[in-house]
């Protein structure tokens, strides 16, 4: 049994978004990754280590976005 971590409604274990409230943590992480990419690009030129760090965070966010589901297993 899987339940949405936001609204507690039942949700499929492999669903991208909660059918009840639309919660989509993968999408949120992808958006955060896109923001990090956008911020990191000018930083790469201005402060290279900070830009690399920013892109690294973006990669982590994209990776999490691919794996994240709104459901959480409950007994
Ligand atoms: Zn929900």
PDB file of the backbone (N, CA, C, O) and the ligand in Angstrom, with CONECT records:
HET     ZN  A 101       1
ATOM      1  N   UNK A   1       0.841  -1.201   0.000  1.00  0.00           N
ATOM      2  CA  UNK A   1       0.000   0.000   0.000  1.00  0.00           C
ATOM      3  C   UNK A   1       0.875   1.251   0.000  1.00  0.00           C
ATOM      4  O   UNK A   1       1.753   1.414   0.847  1.00  0.00           O
ATOM      5  N   UNK A   2       0.616   2.126  -0.966  1.00  0.00           N
ATOM      6  CA  UNK A   2       1.372   3.373  -1.039  1.00  0.00           C
ATOM      7  C   UNK A   2       0.435   4.551  -0.828  1.00  0.00           C
ATOM      8  O   UNK A   2      -0.691   4.565  -1.324  1.00  0.00           O
ATOM      9  N   UNK A   3       0.911   5.524  -0.094  1.00  0.00           N
ATOM     10  CA  UNK A   3       0.107   6.725   0.129  1.00  0.00           C
ATOM     11  C   UNK A   3       0.918   7.963  -0.207  1.00  0.00           C
ATOM     12  O   UNK A   3       2.134   8.005  -0.018  1.00  0.00           O
ATOM     13  N   UNK A   4       0.213   8.975  -0.715  1.00  0.00           N
ATOM     14  CA  UNK A   4       0.853  10.244  -1.054  1.00  0.00           C
ATOM     15  C   UNK A   4       1.472  10.861   0.198  1.00  0.00           C
ATOM     16  O   UNK A   4       0.834  10.912   1.249  1.00  0.00           O
ATOM     17  N   UNK A   5       2.705  11.326   0.087  1.00  0.00           N
ATOM     18  CA  UNK A   5       3.368  11.915   1.246  1.00  0.00           C
ATOM     19  C   UNK A   5       2.821  13.299   1.568  1.00  0.00           C
ATOM     20  O   UNK A   5       3.115  13.847   2.630  1.00  0.00           O
ATOM     21  N   UNK A   6       2.021  13.874   0.658  1.00  0.00           N
ATOM     22  CA  UNK A   6       1.469  15.208   0.929  1.00  0.00           C
ATOM     23  C   UNK A   6       0.037  15.129   1.444  1.00  0.00           C
ATOM     24  O   UNK A   6      -0.279  15.714   2.480  1.00  0.00           O
ATOM     25  N   UNK A   7      -0.852  14.399   0.719  1.00  0.00           N
ATOM     26  CA  UNK A   7      -2.275  14.425   1.086  1.00  0.00           C
ATOM     27  C   UNK A   7      -2.748  13.103   1.682  1.00  0.00           C
ATOM     28  O   UNK A   7      -3.888  13.013   2.137  1.00  0.00           O
ATOM     29  N   UNK A   8      -1.897  12.072   1.691  1.00  0.00           N
ATOM     30  CA  UNK A   8      -2.214  10.795   2.325  1.00  0.00           C
ATOM     31  C   UNK A   8      -3.238   9.970   1.544  1.00  0.00           C
ATOM     32  O   UNK A   8      -3.758   8.991   2.081  1.00  0.00           O
ATOM     33  N   UNK A   9      -3.539  10.325   0.317  1.00  0.00           N
ATOM     34  CA  UNK A   9      -4.437   9.519  -0.502  1.00  0.00           C
ATOM     35  C   UNK A   9      -3.658   8.345  -1.089  1.00  0.00           C
ATOM     36  O   UNK A   9      -2.442   8.431  -1.261  1.00  0.00           O
ATOM     37  N   UNK A  10      -4.360   7.237  -1.400  1.00  0.00           N
ATOM     38  CA  UNK A  10      -3.667   6.111  -2.039  1.00  0.00           C
ATOM     39  C   UNK A  10      -3.118   6.515  -3.395  1.00  0.00           C
ATOM     40  O   UNK A  10      -3.756   7.263  -4.137  1.00  0.00           O
ATOM     41  N   UNK A  11      -1.921   6.014  -3.718  1.00  0.00           N
ATOM     42  CA  UNK A  11      -1.284   6.365  -4.981  1.00  0.00           C
ATOM     43  C   UNK A  11      -0.532   5.136  -5.485  1.00  0.00           C
ATOM     44  O   UNK A  11      -0.031   4.344  -4.687  1.00  0.00           O
ATOM     45  N   UNK A  12      -0.451   4.974  -6.811  1.00  0.00           N
ATOM     46  CA  UNK A  12       0.274   3.838  -7.371  1.00  0.00           C
ATOM     47  C   UNK A  12       1.756   3.967  -7.038  1.00  0.00           C
ATOM     48  O   UNK A  12       2.298   5.072  -7.029  1.00  0.00           O
ATOM     49  N   UNK A  13       2.425   2.818  -6.761  1.00  0.00           N
ATOM     50  CA  UNK A  13       3.845   2.886  -6.363  1.00  0.00           C
ATOM     51  C   UNK A  13       4.736   3.501  -7.440  1.00  0.00           C
ATOM     52  O   UNK A  13       5.778   4.075  -7.123  1.00  0.00           O
ATOM     53  N   UNK A  14       4.337   3.387  -8.712  1.00  0.00           N
ATOM     54  CA  UNK A  14       5.197   3.906  -9.781  1.00  0.00           C
ATOM     55  C   UNK A  14       4.623   5.163 -10.430  1.00  0.00           C
ATOM     56  O   UNK A  14       5.059   5.561 -11.510  1.00  0.00           O
ATOM     57  N   UNK A  15       3.627   5.797  -9.760  1.00  0.00           N
ATOM     58  CA  UNK A  15       3.008   6.995 -10.329  1.00  0.00           C
ATOM     59  C   UNK A  15       3.982   8.166 -10.306  1.00  0.00           C
ATOM     60  O   UNK A  15       4.792   8.300  -9.389  1.00  0.00           O
ATOM     61  N   UNK A  16       3.887   9.021 -11.345  1.00  0.00           N
ATOM     62  CA  UNK A  16       4.721  10.226 -11.386  1.00  0.00           C
ATOM     63  C   UNK A  16       4.152  11.311 -10.488  1.00  0.00           C
ATOM     64  O   UNK A  16       4.889  12.068  -9.856  1.00  0.00           O
ATOM     65  N   UNK A  17       2.811  11.372 -10.444  1.00  0.00           N
ATOM     66  CA  UNK A  17       2.156  12.414  -9.661  1.00  0.00           C
ATOM     67  C   UNK A  17       0.970  11.814  -8.919  1.00  0.00           C
ATOM     68  O   UNK A  17       0.380  10.828  -9.361  1.00  0.00           O
ATOM     69  N   UNK A  18       0.631  12.418  -7.794  1.00  0.00           N
ATOM     70  CA  UNK A  18      -0.532  11.969  -7.023  1.00  0.00           C
ATOM     71  C   UNK A  18      -1.803  12.325  -7.783  1.00  0.00           C
ATOM     72  O   UNK A  18      -1.971  13.475  -8.189  1.00  0.00           O
ATOM     73  N   UNK A  19      -2.721  11.344  -7.989  1.00  0.00           N
ATOM     74  CA  UNK A  19      -3.956  11.642  -8.729  1.00  0.00           C
ATOM     75  C   UNK A  19      -4.883  12.573  -7.960  1.00  0.00           C
ATOM     76  O   UNK A  19      -5.724  13.236  -8.566  1.00  0.00           O
ATOM     77  N   UNK A  20      -4.748  12.637  -6.641  1.00  0.00           N
ATOM     78  CA  UNK A  20      -5.652  13.454  -5.825  1.00  0.00           C
ATOM     79  C   UNK A  20      -5.194  14.908  -5.755  1.00  0.00           C
ATOM     80  O   UNK A  20      -5.978  15.817  -6.029  1.00  0.00           O
ATOM     81  N   UNK A  21      -3.926  15.136  -5.388  1.00  0.00           N
ATOM     82  CA  UNK A  21      -3.475  16.518  -5.159  1.00  0.00           C
ATOM     83  C   UNK A  21      -2.457  16.972  -6.198  1.00  0.00           C
ATOM     84  O   UNK A  21      -2.069  18.140  -6.211  1.00  0.00           O
ATOM     85  N   UNK A  22      -2.020  16.065  -7.067  1.00  0.00           N
ATOM     86  CA  UNK A  22      -1.088  16.469  -8.118  1.00  0.00           C
ATOM     87  C   UNK A  22       0.353  16.591  -7.652  1.00  0.00           C
ATOM     88  O   UNK A  22       1.215  17.051  -8.401  1.00  0.00           O
ATOM     89  N   UNK A  23       0.616  16.182  -6.422  1.00  0.00           N
ATOM     90  CA  UNK A  23       1.985  16.270  -5.890  1.00  0.00           C
ATOM     91  C   UNK A  23       2.942  15.456  -6.761  1.00  0.00           C
ATOM     92  O   UNK A  23       2.713  14.274  -7.017  1.00  0.00           O
ATOM     93  N   UNK A  24       4.009  16.100  -7.208  1.00  0.00           N
ATOM     94  CA  UNK A  24       4.962  15.448  -8.111  1.00  0.00           C
ATOM     95  C   UNK A  24       6.381  15.836  -7.707  1.00  0.00           C
ATOM     96  O   UNK A  24       6.942  16.785  -8.254  1.00  0.00           O
ATOM     97  N   UNK A  25       6.971  15.103  -6.742  1.00  0.00           N
ATOM     98  CA  UNK A  25       8.292  15.480  -6.228  1.00  0.00           C
ATOM     99  C   UNK A  25       9.375  15.392  -7.299  1.00  0.00           C
ATOM    100  O   UNK A  25      10.342  16.153  -7.272  1.00  0.00           O
ATOM    101  N   UNK A  26       9.211  14.451  -8.254  1.00  0.00           N
ATOM    102  CA  UNK A  26      10.192  14.346  -9.325  1.00  0.00           C
ATOM    103  C   UNK A  26      10.236  15.616 -10.151  1.00  0.00           C
ATOM    104  O   UNK A  26      11.311  16.115 -10.485  1.00  0.00           O
ATOM    105  N   UNK A  27       9.052  16.139 -10.480  1.00  0.00           N
ATOM    106  CA  UNK A  27       8.965  17.366 -11.252  1.00  0.00           C
ATOM    107  C   UNK A  27       9.589  18.532 -10.488  1.00  0.00           C
ATOM    108  O   UNK A  27      10.291  19.361 -11.067  1.00  0.00           O
ATOM    109  N   UNK A  28       9.324  18.587  -9.174  1.00  0.00           N
ATOM    110  CA  UNK A  28       9.882  19.644  -8.338  1.00  0.00           C
ATOM    111  C   UNK A  28      11.407  19.582  -8.349  1.00  0.00           C
ATOM    112  O   UNK A  28      12.075  20.611  -8.455  1.00  0.00           O
ATOM    113  N   UNK A  29      11.956  18.367  -8.239  1.00  0.00           N
ATOM    114  CA  UNK A  29      13.408  18.210  -8.240  1.00  0.00           C
ATOM    115  C   UNK A  29      13.987  18.595  -9.595  1.00  0.00           C
ATOM    116  O   UNK A  29      15.047  19.218  -9.664  1.00  0.00           O
ATOM    117  N   UNK A  30      13.287  18.223 -10.686  1.00  0.00           N
ATOM    118  CA  UNK A  30      13.737  18.583 -12.033  1.00  0.00           C
ATOM    119  C   UNK A  30      13.774  20.103 -12.198  1.00  0.00           C
ATOM    120  O   UNK A  30      14.715  20.654 -12.769  1.00  0.00           O
ATOM    121  N   UNK A  31      12.729  20.775 -11.687  1.00  0.00           N
ATOM    122  CA  UNK A  31      12.690  22.234 -11.769  1.00  0.00           C
ATOM    123  C   UNK A  31      13.855  22.841 -10.993  1.00  0.00           C
ATOM    124  O   UNK A  31      14.502  23.776 -11.465  1.00  0.00           O
ATOM    125  N   UNK A  32      14.119  22.306  -9.800  1.00  0.00           N
ATOM    126  CA  UNK A  32      15.224  22.806  -8.987  1.00  0.00           C
ATOM    127  C   UNK A  32      16.546  22.588  -9.721  1.00  0.00           C
ATOM    128  O   UNK A  32      17.430  23.444  -9.691  1.00  0.00           O
ATOM    129  N   UNK A  33      16.676  21.420 -10.389  1.00  0.00           N
ATOM    130  CA  UNK A  33      17.890  21.137 -11.152  1.00  0.00           C
ATOM    131  C   UNK A  33      18.063  22.114 -12.297  1.00  0.00           C
ATOM    132  O   UNK A  33      19.175  22.560 -12.578  1.00  0.00           O
ATOM    133  N   UNK A  34      16.958  22.450 -12.964  1.00  0.00           N
ATOM    134  CA  UNK A  34      17.025  23.394 -14.083  1.00  0.00           C
ATOM    135  C   UNK A  34      17.465  24.771 -13.593  1.00  0.00           C
ATOM    136  O   UNK A  34      18.242  25.454 -14.260  1.00  0.00           O
ATOM    137  N   UNK A  35      16.964  25.176 -12.424  1.00  0.00           N
ATOM    138  CA  UNK A  35      17.351  26.463 -11.845  1.00  0.00           C
ATOM    139  C   UNK A  35      18.849  26.453 -11.531  1.00  0.00           C
ATOM    140  O   UNK A  35      19.550  27.427 -11.807  1.00  0.00           O
ATOM    141  N   UNK A  36      19.340  25.338 -10.946  1.00  0.00           N
ATOM    142  CA  UNK A  36      20.764  25.223 -10.607  1.00  0.00           C
ATOM    143  C   UNK A  36      21.620  25.293 -11.872  1.00  0.00           C
ATOM    144  O   UNK A  36      22.683  25.914 -11.873  1.00  0.00           O
ATOM    145  N   UNK A  37      21.150  24.650 -12.954  1.00  0.00           N
ATOM    146  CA  UNK A  37      21.882  24.708 -14.228  1.00  0.00           C
ATOM    147  C   UNK A  37      21.965  26.145 -14.718  1.00  0.00           C
ATOM    148  O   UNK A  37      23.021  26.603 -15.154  1.00  0.00           O
ATOM    149  N   UNK A  38      20.837  26.855 -14.642  1.00  0.00           N
ATOM    150  CA  UNK A  38      20.775  28.231 -15.143  1.00  0.00           C
ATOM    151  C   UNK A  38      21.686  29.143 -14.326  1.00  0.00           C
ATOM    152  O   UNK A  38      22.369  30.007 -14.876  1.00  0.00           O
ATOM    153  N   UNK A  39      21.689  28.942 -12.998  1.00  0.00           N
ATOM    154  CA  UNK A  39      22.540  29.760 -12.130  1.00  0.00           C
ATOM    155  C   UNK A  39      24.007  29.381 -12.324  1.00  0.00           C
ATOM    156  O   UNK A  39      24.892  30.235 -12.276  1.00  0.00           O
ATOM    157  N   UNK A  40      24.253  28.081 -12.546  1.00  0.00           N
ATOM    158  CA  UNK A  40      25.622  27.588 -12.631  1.00  0.00           C
ATOM    159  C   UNK A  40      26.361  28.047 -13.881  1.00  0.00           C
ATOM    160  O   UNK A  40      27.582  28.203 -13.869  1.00  0.00           O
ATOM    161  N   UNK A  41      25.607  28.264 -14.968  1.00  0.00           N
ATOM    162  CA  UNK A  41      26.273  28.623 -16.231  1.00  0.00           C
ATOM    163  C   UNK A  41      27.076  29.918 -16.125  1.00  0.00           C
ATOM    164  O   UNK A  41      28.271  29.910 -16.424  1.00  0.00           O
ATOM    165  N   UNK A  42      26.458  31.045 -15.706  1.00  0.00           N
ATOM    166  CA  UNK A  42      27.271  32.271 -15.545  1.00  0.00           C
ATOM    167  C   UNK A  42      28.318  32.122 -14.449  1.00  0.00           C
ATOM    168  O   UNK A  42      29.394  32.716 -14.527  1.00  0.00           O
ATOM    169  N   UNK A  43      28.000  31.321 -13.416  1.00  0.00           N
ATOM    170  CA  UNK A  43      28.950  31.128 -12.326  1.00  0.00           C
ATOM    171  C   UNK A  43      30.206  30.407 -12.822  1.00  0.00           C
ATOM    172  O   UNK A  43      31.304  30.639 -12.315  1.00  0.00           O
ATOM    173  N   UNK A  44      30.033  29.518 -13.828  1.00  0.00           N
ATOM    174  CA  UNK A  44      31.178  28.785 -14.371  1.00  0.00           C
ATOM    175  C   UNK A  44      32.239  29.756 -14.881  1.00  0.00           C
ATOM    176  O   UNK A  44      33.439  29.501 -14.773  1.00  0.00           O
ATOM    177  N   UNK A  45      31.770  30.883 -15.444  1.00  0.00           N
ATOM    178  CA  UNK A  45      32.709  31.876 -15.982  1.00  0.00           C
ATOM    179  C   UNK A  45      33.229  32.793 -14.896  1.00  0.00           C
ATOM    180  O   UNK A  45      34.405  33.157 -14.885  1.00  0.00           O
ATOM    181  N   UNK A  46      32.326  33.173 -13.961  1.00  0.00           N
ATOM    182  CA  UNK A  46      32.690  34.141 -12.929  1.00  0.00           C
ATOM    183  C   UNK A  46      33.498  33.482 -11.816  1.00  0.00           C
ATOM    184  O   UNK A  46      34.615  33.900 -11.511  1.00  0.00           O
ATOM    185  N   UNK A  47      32.915  32.443 -11.213  1.00  0.00           N
ATOM    186  CA  UNK A  47      33.564  31.737 -10.097  1.00  0.00           C
ATOM    187  C   UNK A  47      33.496  30.250 -10.418  1.00  0.00           C
ATOM    188  O   UNK A  47      32.556  29.568 -10.008  1.00  0.00           O
ATOM    189  N   UNK A  48      34.485  29.743 -11.150  1.00  0.00           N
ATOM    190  CA  UNK A  48      34.417  28.382 -11.694  1.00  0.00           C
ATOM    191  C   UNK A  48      34.081  27.305 -10.650  1.00  0.00           C
ATOM    192  O   UNK A  48      33.199  26.486 -10.909  1.00  0.00           O
ATOM    193  N   UNK A  49      34.743  27.266  -9.481  1.00  0.00           N
ATOM    194  CA  UNK A  49      34.405  26.196  -8.519  1.00  0.00           C
ATOM    195  C   UNK A  49      32.940  26.253  -8.093  1.00  0.00           C
ATOM    196  O   UNK A  49      32.297  25.215  -7.936  1.00  0.00           O
ATOM    197  N   UNK A  50      32.411  27.466  -7.905  1.00  0.00           N
ATOM    198  CA  UNK A  50      31.006  27.603  -7.505  1.00  0.00           C
ATOM    199  C   UNK A  50      30.096  27.112  -8.615  1.00  0.00           C
ATOM    200  O   UNK A  50      29.068  26.490  -8.349  1.00  0.00           O
ATOM    201  N   UNK A  51      30.470  27.390  -9.871  1.00  0.00           N
ATOM    202  CA  UNK A  51      29.664  26.929 -10.994  1.00  0.00           C
ATOM    203  C   UNK A  51      29.655  25.417 -11.089  1.00  0.00           C
ATOM    204  O   UNK A  51      28.611  24.811 -11.328  1.00  0.00           O
ATOM    205  N   UNK A  52      30.825  24.800 -10.901  1.00  0.00           N
ATOM    206  CA  UNK A  52      30.919  23.335 -10.937  1.00  0.00           C
ATOM    207  C   UNK A  52      30.068  22.731  -9.825  1.00  0.00           C
ATOM    208  O   UNK A  52      29.368  21.741 -10.033  1.00  0.00           O
ATOM    209  N   UNK A  53      30.138  23.341  -8.637  1.00  0.00           N
ATOM    210  CA  UNK A  53      29.338  22.857  -7.509  1.00  0.00           C
ATOM    211  C   UNK A  53      27.855  22.960  -7.835  1.00  0.00           C
ATOM    212  O   UNK A  53      27.079  22.052  -7.539  1.00  0.00           O
ATOM    213  N   UNK A  54      27.470  24.076  -8.448  1.00  0.00           N
ATOM    214  CA  UNK A  54      26.070  24.303  -8.813  1.00  0.00           C
ATOM    215  C   UNK A  54      25.598  23.224  -9.791  1.00  0.00           C
ATOM    216  O   UNK A  54      24.500  22.689  -9.641  1.00  0.00           O
ATOM    217  N   UNK A  55      26.416  22.906 -10.782  1.00  0.00           N
ATOM    218  CA  UNK A  55      26.035  21.890 -11.766  1.00  0.00           C
ATOM    219  C   UNK A  55      25.994  20.509 -11.144  1.00  0.00           C
ATOM    220  O   UNK A  55      25.187  19.665 -11.534  1.00  0.00           O
ATOM    221  N   UNK A  56      26.874  20.282 -10.167  1.00  0.00           N
ATOM    222  CA  UNK A  56      26.855  19.007  -9.461  1.00  0.00           C
ATOM    223  C   UNK A  56      25.533  18.850  -8.717  1.00  0.00           C
ATOM    224  O   UNK A  56      24.908  17.790  -8.762  1.00  0.00           O
ATOM    225  N   UNK A  57      25.111  19.913  -8.034  1.00  0.00           N
ATOM    226  CA  UNK A  57      23.821  19.895  -7.332  1.00  0.00           C
ATOM    227  C   UNK A  57      22.697  19.663  -8.337  1.00  0.00           C
ATOM    228  O   UNK A  57      21.748  18.933  -8.053  1.00  0.00           O
ATOM    229  N   UNK A  58      22.802  20.285  -9.516  1.00  0.00           N
ATOM    230  CA  UNK A  58      21.781  20.117 -10.552  1.00  0.00           C
ATOM    231  C   UNK A  58      21.702  18.659 -10.992  1.00  0.00           C
ATOM    232  O   UNK A  58      20.611  18.119 -11.169  1.00  0.00           O
ATOM    233  N   UNK A  59      22.865  18.021 -11.170  1.00  0.00           N
ATOM    234  CA  UNK A  59      22.888  16.609 -11.564  1.00  0.00           C
ATOM    235  C   UNK A  59      22.219  15.738 -10.501  1.00  0.00           C
ATOM    236  O   UNK A  59      21.455  14.828 -10.822  1.00  0.00           O
ATOM    237  N   UNK A  60      22.516  16.028  -9.228  1.00  0.00           N
ATOM    238  CA  UNK A  60      21.881  15.275  -8.140  1.00  0.00           C
ATOM    239  C   UNK A  60      20.370  15.463  -8.184  1.00  0.00           C
ATOM    240  O   UNK A  60      19.614  14.511  -7.995  1.00  0.00           O
ATOM    241  N   UNK A  61      19.929  16.704  -8.437  1.00  0.00           N
ATOM    242  CA  UNK A  61      18.491  16.992  -8.488  1.00  0.00           C
ATOM    243  C   UNK A  61      17.845  16.229  -9.634  1.00  0.00           C
ATOM    244  O   UNK A  61      16.759  15.673  -9.470  1.00  0.00           O
ATOM    245  N   UNK A  62      18.503  16.193 -10.807  1.00  0.00           N
ATOM    246  CA  UNK A  62      17.943  15.456 -11.942  1.00  0.00           C
ATOM    247  C   UNK A  62      17.880  13.961 -11.626  1.00  0.00           C
ATOM    248  O   UNK A  62      16.902  13.291 -11.961  1.00  0.00           O
ATOM    249  N   UNK A  63      18.916  13.449 -10.987  1.00  0.00           N
ATOM    250  CA  UNK A  63      18.924  12.038 -10.620  1.00  0.00           C
ATOM    251  C   UNK A  63      17.796  11.710  -9.659  1.00  0.00           C
ATOM    252  O   UNK A  63      17.102  10.705  -9.810  1.00  0.00           O
ATOM    253  N   UNK A  64      17.623  12.583  -8.659  1.00  0.00           N
ATOM    254  CA  UNK A  64      16.535  12.379  -7.703  1.00  0.00           C
ATOM    255  C   UNK A  64      15.203  12.497  -8.427  1.00  0.00           C
ATOM    256  O   UNK A  64      14.276  11.737  -8.149  1.00  0.00           O
ATOM    257  N   UNK A  65      15.101  13.445  -9.353  1.00  0.00           N
ATOM    258  CA  UNK A  65      13.853  13.659 -10.082  1.00  0.00           C
ATOM    259  C   UNK A  65      13.431  12.433 -10.875  1.00  0.00           C
ATOM    260  O   UNK A  65      12.240  12.163 -11.029  1.00  0.00           O
ATOM    261  N   UNK A  66      14.424  11.683 -11.383  1.00  0.00           N
ATOM    262  CA  UNK A  66      14.109  10.485 -12.152  1.00  0.00           C
ATOM    263  C   UNK A  66      13.579   9.370 -11.254  1.00  0.00           C
ATOM    264  O   UNK A  66      12.794   8.531 -11.696  1.00  0.00           O
ATOM    265  N   UNK A  67      14.008   9.364 -10.001  1.00  0.00           N
ATOM    266  CA  UNK A  67      13.657   8.267  -9.090  1.00  0.00           C
ATOM    267  C   UNK A  67      12.469   8.576  -8.199  1.00  0.00           C
ATOM    268  O   UNK A  67      11.777   7.661  -7.753  1.00  0.00           O
ATOM    269  N   UNK A  68      12.222   9.849  -7.931  1.00  0.00           N
ATOM    270  CA  UNK A  68      11.240  10.225  -6.922  1.00  0.00           C
ATOM    271  C   UNK A  68       9.821   9.921  -7.367  1.00  0.00           C
ATOM    272  O   UNK A  68       9.468  10.120  -8.530  1.00  0.00           O
ATOM    273  N   UNK A  69       9.001   9.433  -6.426  1.00  0.00           N
ATOM    274  CA  UNK A  69       7.577   9.228  -6.646  1.00  0.00           C
ATOM    275  C   UNK A  69       6.836   9.859  -5.472  1.00  0.00           C
ATOM    276  O   UNK A  69       7.394  10.001  -4.385  1.00  0.00           O
ATOM    277  N   UNK A  70       5.571  10.237  -5.696  1.00  0.00           N
ATOM    278  CA  UNK A  70       4.834  10.891  -4.600  1.00  0.00           C
ATOM    279  C   UNK A  70       4.433   9.915  -3.503  1.00  0.00           C
ATOM    280  O   UNK A  70       4.132  10.326  -2.383  1.00  0.00           O
ATOM    281  N   UNK A  71       4.429   8.603  -3.826  1.00  0.00           N
ATOM    282  CA  UNK A  71       3.940   7.614  -2.873  1.00  0.00           C
ATOM    283  C   UNK A  71       4.994   7.200  -1.870  1.00  0.00           C
ATOM    284  O   UNK A  71       6.189   7.188  -2.165  1.00  0.00           O
ATOM    285  N   UNK A  72       4.529   6.859  -0.671  1.00  0.00           N
ATOM    286  CA  UNK A  72       5.416   6.316   0.359  1.00  0.00           C
ATOM    287  C   UNK A  72       4.765   5.052   0.894  1.00  0.00           C
ATOM    288  O   UNK A  72       3.577   5.045   1.213  1.00  0.00           O
ATOM    289  N   UNK A  73       5.547   3.978   0.992  1.00  0.00           N
ATOM    290  CA  UNK A  73       4.988   2.713   1.422  1.00  0.00           C
ATOM    291  C   UNK A  73       4.542   2.786   2.875  1.00  0.00           C
ATOM    292  O   UNK A  73       5.295   3.204   3.755  1.00  0.00           O
ATOM    293  N   UNK A  74       3.305   2.371   3.106  1.00  0.00           N
ATOM    294  CA  UNK A  74       2.797   2.296   4.475  1.00  0.00           C
ATOM    295  C   UNK A  74       2.241   0.899   4.713  1.00  0.00           C
ATOM    296  O   UNK A  74       1.772   0.242   3.783  1.00  0.00           O
ATOM    297  N   UNK A  75       2.294   0.456   5.948  1.00  0.00           N
ATOM    298  CA  UNK A  75       1.896  -0.911   6.267  1.00  0.00           C
ATOM    299  C   UNK A  75       0.401  -1.131   6.061  1.00  0.00           C
ATOM    300  O   UNK A  75      -0.098  -2.234   6.286  1.00  0.00           O
TER     301      UNK A  75
HETATM  302 ZN    ZN A 101      -1.536  13.685  -2.900  1.00  0.00          ZN
END
